[in-house]
Amino acid sequence: MKRQLDLVIISDVHLGTYGSRAAELVTYLKSIDPKLLVMNGDIIDIWQFNKRYFPAAHMEVIKTIASMLTNGTKVVYITGNHDEMLRKFKGFKMGGLEIQNKLLLELPTGKAWIFHGDVFDTTMKHSKWVAKLGGKGYDLLIILNTFMNWVSEKLGRGRISLSQKVKDSVKGVVKYVNNFEETAAEIALCSDYQFVVCGHIHQPQIKKMRGKDGGEVLYLNSGDWVENSTALEYHEEKWTLYRHDRSKVVDQEELKAENKVALNYEQLLQEVISGLQPN
C-alpha cells in the first residue's frame, strides 16, 4: 500500500555523483502517493555530471518521477545551485510538471515559502570556483565514507558519517548553518510566512524559530539523499521529517534487472514525455 500524502519535499539528490543514494530514493518514491511532489534543488548534479557515470539506479529515479506524473502527482522542480542551468527555464509548465526558482503555497495551516537556499551562500555569489572545488572534495569524502562504512559493516560495527564529523568539528561550519537558519527565519517572518522550507545545507531539520520581534516561524529543511536520506512530508495539516530505513534498500541486482529498459534513453524520454501529458 502506498502512503497517501498531501505534499512531499525532497532536495539534494545529486544524481550523477558517486554519493547519491538513488536506490534508496527509488524505494521511498515507490512507497508514496503524494498530491504534490516538490524537488527542491540539486536533484541532478550538473556541476559534476559525467556521462560515463549515470547508473541504472539514477536513471530509475527519473523514470519513477515520470511514472508519478502519469498517475496524477503534480511535480514542481525548484532549481538549486548544482542544477542552476535550469533557471533559464523558470516558469516552464507542461502537464503536471513545472520549473520554478521558488514556490509559495497556501496550506490549511498557513503560508509556506519553499526555495533551495543557495541565495544565502556568499561563496556561491562571489567565488563560484571555490564552491565547485568544495563540491568535488565533498564527493571524494562521500566515496571514502562509503568504503569505510562497507568495511565497518563487515566488521559488525555501525555506520559513521565522516562529513558530519567534519561539519560538527569545524566551528565555521556550525556558525554557517546557524546563520543560514536564522536568516531564512527572519526573512520569512518579515514576509508573514508561517513556514520556510529549504535544502542546500544537507541538514534535515524541523524547528520553531523566534524572530527579533518575538514572532515565530517553523523552519524546515528537507536534508539530502547523500548522507541522511530524508524528506519532508505534509499530511492532514502536520509536518513530519521522513528518515529512510536503509534496510529497505532494493537489492542492487534486482534493481539492475528492472532497469534494463531505463538504460534505453529513447524509451526513457518517451516515458517522461508521456508523463508530462495532462490526464
N, C-alpha and C positions, 0 to 999 in steps of 0.2 A: 504494500500500500504506500503510495506517495503521500507525503505530508502536504496538506493544503496550507498555503501561506499567502498573506496579502502582499508582502514585499520582502525581497532578498537583496542584499548588497554584498558584492564581493569586489576585491581590489587586489592589485599587485600579484598577479598570477605569474607574470614574466615568462610566458610561453616563448620557447626558442632558446632558453638558457638551461644549463645543467641542473640548477637548483629548483626548478619548477616542479611542484608536486601535482602534476597534471592528472595522474591516475587517481589520486585521492579526490581531486575536484570532480572528475567524471562520476565517481561513486556517489558523491554528495549530490550533484546535479540530477542524477537519475533517481534520487530518493525524494525529490521535492516537486511540487507543482505550484509555483507562485503566480499570482496575477501580474506582478511586475518584478522583473529582474534588472537591477542596476549594476552595471560593470563599471566600477569607479576608478578607472585609470590603470595604466601599466599592465594591461591584460596580455598584449603581445609586446615583447621587449624589442622594439625596432632598433634601439641603440646597439644592442649586442646580437642582433639577429644574424644567424648563419645558416644559409640554405642547406649546408651539409649536416646541420643538426636541427631537425624538427621531427622527432619520433612519432610513432603511431599514437601514443597517449596524448600528445599535444594536439594532434590533428583531431582526436576524438572529442576534445573539449569543444572545438569549433562545431563539429558535427552535432554534438549533444545540444548546444545552444540553438543551432538551426532547427533541430527537432522540436525544441521547446517553443520556438516561434511558430512552427507549423501547428502545434497543439493549442495555440491561443495565448501564450505568455507574451506580454509586451516587454521588449528589451530596450533599455536606454544605455548607450555606451558613452560614458563620460571620459574625456581624454585626460591623460596624465603626462608626465614629462618623458617617460620612456616610449610613449606612443604619440608624441606631440605632432607628428606629421599628419595625424588625422584631424588636427584642429582646424585645418582649412576647410574641412567638410562639416563644420558646425552648422546645425540646422537641417542636415540631411535626414530625410524620412522616406522609408519605403516599407509598406505593410506595417508590421508590428515593431520595426526597428527604427531607432533614431539616434543620431550622434549629437552630443551637446558638450559644452565646456563646464556646465554646472546644471543643477536641477533643483527647482523649488517645488515642493509637494505640500498640498493642503491635506494633512492627515486628520482623522477624527479627534486626535489629542493635541493638535497644534501644527504649526508650520515647520517644515524641515528644509534645511539648506544643505544640499549634497554637492560636494566638489572633491577633487583629488587631494589637493593640499600643497602642491609644489609651488603655488603662488606665494607662499610664505618663505620659500627657500632662497636666501640671498645668494648662495653658491650657484644655484641654477640660473639666476638672473645675470650675474656678473662674471662667473668663471665656469662656463659650461664644461670646458675640457677637464677641469678638476673633478666635477661631478661624474663625468663619464669614466674617468680613471678610477674614481672611487667605486663605481658600479662594477668594473672589471675585477677590482680587488675583492669586492663583496662576493662576486660569483665564484672566485677562486676559493674563498673561505668556505663557501657552502659546499663546494666539491670536496674539500678536505674534511669538512664536518660529516658529509655523507659517508666517506670511507671510515672515519673514526667511529661513527655510530654502528656501521656494519661489524667492525671488529669488536666493539663494546657489547653488542647484542650476542655475538658468537661466544663471548666470554660470560654471558649471563648477567651483564650489568645493564643499567638503564641508559637511555639516550641522553646526550648532552648537546647543548647549543653553544658553539664557540662564539658565534656572532652576538648572542645575547650576553655572554660573559664579557665580551669586549665592550658592548654598549653599557652594561652595568658598572664597569670598572673605569670608564672614561667620563670624568665629570662634565666635560664639554658636551658630550652626547646627551647625558641626563638633563642638563640645562636646556639643550636644544629642544628635546621632547617636551619639557615643561613649558617653555616659551611658545612652542607650536600650539599646544593645547590651550594655553591662556589667551593667545592671540585669536584663535578660532572662536573661543567662547565670547570674548569681548565684542568682536565684530557681529556675532550672531545676536547678542543682547542689544546692541545698538540698532539692529535691523528688526528687532521684535520677533525673532525666530525662537521657537521653543526647543528645536533640535538642530545641532550642527553635526554633519556626518562627513568624515574624511577617510583617507587611506594614507598612502605615501610613506609614512614613517615605520611601517611594519610593527606597530604596537597596538594590538587589539585592546579595546577599552570601551566601557560604558560607565560614565560617572557624571554626577551633578557638579556643576561648577558655578561659583558665585562671582558676579562681577563687582567692580569697584563701587557701583552704586547700590549694591545689595541684591540685584536681580539674579535669578537663577536660570540656567540653561542646561540641557542634557547634552554632553559631549559624547559622541560615539565614533569609534574608529574600527573599520572592518578588518584591520590586520593585514594578513597576506596568505599566499599559498606557496611560500618558500620555506619559512621557518615554522609558522604557527598553524596553518591550515584552518583559518577561521572565516566566519561570515556573520553578517548582521541579519537578523530576521525580525520582521514586524508582523504580528498577527493578533487579532482580537484586541487591538489597542495597547499591545505590550511589546517592548523591545527585548530581545534576547541575543546573547552572543553565542553563536554555534562554534563548538570546537570539535573538529573531526576526530573520530576514533580511528587511529591508524591500523587497528586490527581489521578494519573493514575494507582495506585496500583491495581492489580487484587483483586477482592473480595475474602477473605480468604476461605469462604465456597465453592465458585466456584472452587478455586484452589485445595481444598481438594478432591472435586468430580472428577476433571480432573486427579488427581494424584493417584487414586486407583491402576492403573496399575504400576505407577512409584515405588510404595512401594513393588512390587514383584521383588526382587533382581535378580532372574534368568532371568526374561523378560528384565529388565533394562540392564543387562550385555549383553544379546543378541543384544539389540538395539545399544549399544555402539560399540560392535564388528562389527556389520553391517555398522555403520557409519565410521569405520576405513578403510573399504574396498575401494579400488580405484574404481571410476565410470567406 
